[in-house]
Amino acid sequence: MLYILTILEAIEKINIYSQEFEDDESFFFANKQLNFNATVNLLIASGEESKKIDKGLKTSTAINWKNLSAMRDKISHDYRGVDESIVWNVVQEYLPKLKTALIEMIPKIDEHEVYIKEALKSEFYDDIHYLKDVFKFG
């Protein structure tokens, strides 16, 4: 559950960092690449966390889990080779699908509400409070 919640939080942060931009170039150059670099770092973390999710939960055909971890390896080992258009495409096209797949995993975990409630007590998980509404608990 921790890995899923951490990736969901990363997705929300990436959405915040990228929401004001219309294209890859403006995103890449904004704020001396602060938004882009933060996003790349969160993509690395998400790829690493995805490797730790139980294989039995990875049933969504919308997600290529090997590509997610391969993206992490590529970014972290070839930073200068990171193409901003690919990152932009991942943010715009892939992350919404990943978010859906991760949310669909949560009910498959025993006592998921307990874990979510506990995680939401932490400031680290500030951007995933919507899960209370998704799973209808207070």
C-alpha positions in Angstrom: 0.0 0.0 0.0 2.8 2.4 0.9 4.3 2.1 -2.6 0.9 2.8 -4.3 0.3 5.8 -2.1 3.8 7.2 -2.7 3.3 6.9 -6.5 -0.1 8.5 -6.3 1.3 11.4 -4.2 4.1 11.8 -6.8 1.5 11.9 -9.6 -0.4 14.7 -7.9 2.8 16.7 -7.3 3.8 16.2 -11.0 0.3 17.5 -11.9 0.8 20.6 -9.8 4.3 21.2 -11.2 3.1 20.8 -14.8 -0.5 22.2 -14.9 0.3 25.7 -16.0 2.2 24.7 -19.1 0.9 24.1 -22.6 3.8 22.3 -24.1 7.0 20.4 -23.4 9.3 23.4 -24.2 7.6 25.8 -21.9 7.6 23.2 -19.2 11.2 22.3 -19.7 12.6 25.9 -19.5 10.3 27.3 -16.8 11.9 28.4 -13.5 15.4 27.4 -14.6 14.1 23.8 -15.2 12.9 23.5 -11.6 9.5 22.1 -12.5 11.0 19.7 -15.1 13.7 18.5 -12.7 11.3 18.0 -9.9 9.1 16.0 -12.2 12.0 13.8 -13.4 12.9 13.1 -9.8 9.4 12.0 -9.0 9.3 9.8 -12.1 12.4 8.1 -10.9 10.9 7.6 -7.5 7.7 6.3 -9.0 9.5 3.9 -11.2 11.5 2.6 -8.3 8.4 2.2 -6.1 6.5 0.4 -8.9 9.1 -2.3 -8.8 8.1 -3.0 -5.2 4.4 -3.4 -5.8 3.2 -7.1 -5.5 3.0 -8.6 -9.0 -0.5 -10.0 -8.1 -1.8 -6.4 -8.0 -0.4 -5.5 -11.4 -3.3 -6.7 -13.4 -4.2 -3.6 -15.4 -3.5 -4.1 -19.1 -3.4 -0.3 -19.5 0.0 -0.2 -17.8 3.2 -1.7 -19.0 4.9 -2.2 -15.7 8.3 -3.2 -17.2 8.3 0.1 -19.2 7.7 2.1 -16.0 10.7 0.6 -14.2 12.7 0.8 -17.4 11.9 4.5 -17.7 13.2 4.9 -14.1 16.5 3.2 -15.0 16.9 5.2 -18.3 16.3 8.6 -16.5 18.5 7.9 -13.6 21.4 6.5 -15.6 21.3 8.8 -18.6 20.1 12.2 -17.2 21.6 14.2 -20.0 19.7 12.0 -22.5 16.3 12.7 -21.0 14.1 14.1 -23.7 11.6 16.7 -22.4 9.0 15.8 -25.0 9.0 12.2 -23.7 8.7 13.4 -20.1 5.9 15.7 -21.2 4.1 12.9 -23.0 4.5 10.6 -19.9 3.0 13.4 -17.8 0.1 14.1 -20.1 -0.8 10.6 -21.4 0.6 8.0 -19.2 0.2 9.3 -15.6 -3.6 9.5 -15.7 -3.7 5.9 -16.7 -1.2 4.9 -14.0 -3.3 6.8 -11.4 -6.4 4.9 -12.4 -4.6 1.6 -12.3 -3.2 2.3 -8.9 -6.6 3.4 -7.4 -8.1 0.2 -8.8 -5.4 -1.8 -6.9 -6.2 -0.3 -3.5 -9.4 -2.3 -2.7 -7.5 -5.5 -3.4 -5.4 -4.8 -0.3 -6.8 -6.0 3.0 -7.6 -3.2 5.4 -6.9 -0.6 2.7 -9.0 2.1 4.5 -6.9 1.7 7.7 -3.7 2.3 5.7 -5.0 5.2 3.8 -6.3 6.9 7.0 -3.0 6.5 8.6 -1.0 7.7 5.6 -3.2 10.8 5.3 -2.2 11.9 8.8 1.2 12.7 7.3 2.0 15.9 5.5 3.9 13.9 2.9 0.5 12.6 1.6 -1.2 16.0 1.5 -2.2 15.7 -2.2 -4.1 12.4 -2.1 -6.9 13.3 0.3 -9.3 12.7 -2.6 -8.9 9.0 -1.7 -11.3 9.5 1.2 -14.0 10.5 -1.4 -13.0 7.7 -3.8 -13.4 5.1 -1.1 -16.2 6.9 0.8 -14.8 7.2 4.2 -14.2 10.1 6.5 
